[in-house]
């Protein structure tokens, strides 16, 4: 799967799909991703109820846009369970719960990445000056390969922050791309930095535009997660089945599952969309058999697609949007 390029000409996400050598097993390898920020968090979190309401409201807004039909008249907080009580135009009520489809193999990496991100945004501007105009890809090496450090001590975050602040990017290996060719990845190794806790990183410079993010506005650069994970082609459905089992309670009638939406800190990781799209394209919709849930809907935040996966037969509404990165107008004069 080719990288998805951002307006500033670096990749938003990169992955590989194929079969394991000498085995009839289809897999997806996620190589890296840039978490898309939807609101300034500055290291804080929105309340859980507000976050869940946002996901439910956005899902039903996209359903309204796709079908012209409103799903409910009002939405009020529930006794937990359910998260919310929806009242329809005819006065009937429905218990609704909201959750997110994520990758359990990437959650710890994302949390560690966000700790480093939060620490960087607190640094004085003069410490970050060398990184301006670049996107930094960061990952960790373990004995098993690309992964996470075995501990997550504050001093390890401090070590990474210190190394980043002292780093002076050298991106000459990208010169071929500027001339219309491909980057010379064979020389990129010279710019890859490594800390004592096995954190590694390198830089790519911006072109044509800049990120309209609170992180960039405060630091002059952006951070991306270079963490690599291998997944079975149906990993998304395994996770979906776990969520359905977890939420299958008598008080809940409808379950809204968001894919690729922002977490409570406002960051949306595209890797969950990669896994969802791979499962949709190569496996088809999953078979679910909840005891109490009457409807399970998967909502793709980026495209606005609303998919009713239970009960069958499945119904798909959308996609509505071509992308979810704010467009940039580039004007060239003579």
Buried (B, 14 or more C-beta within 10 A) or exposed (E): BEEBEBBBBBBBBBBEBEEEEEEEEBBBBBBBBBBBBBEEBEEEEBEEBEBBBBBBBBBBBBBBBBEEEEBBEEBEEBEEBBBBBBBEEEEEBBBBBBBBBBBEBBEEBBEBBBBBBBBBBEBEEEBBEBBBBBBBBBBBBEEEEBBBBEEEEEEBBEBBBEBBBEBEBEBEBBEBBEEEEEBEEEBBEEBEBEBEBBBBBBBBBBBEBBBEBBBBEBBBBBBBBBBBBEBBBBBBBBBBBEBBEEBBBEEBBBBBBBBBBBBBBBBBBBBBBBBBBBBBEEBEBBEBEBEEBEBBBBBBBBBBBBBBBBBEEEEBBBBBBEEBBEEEEEEEEE
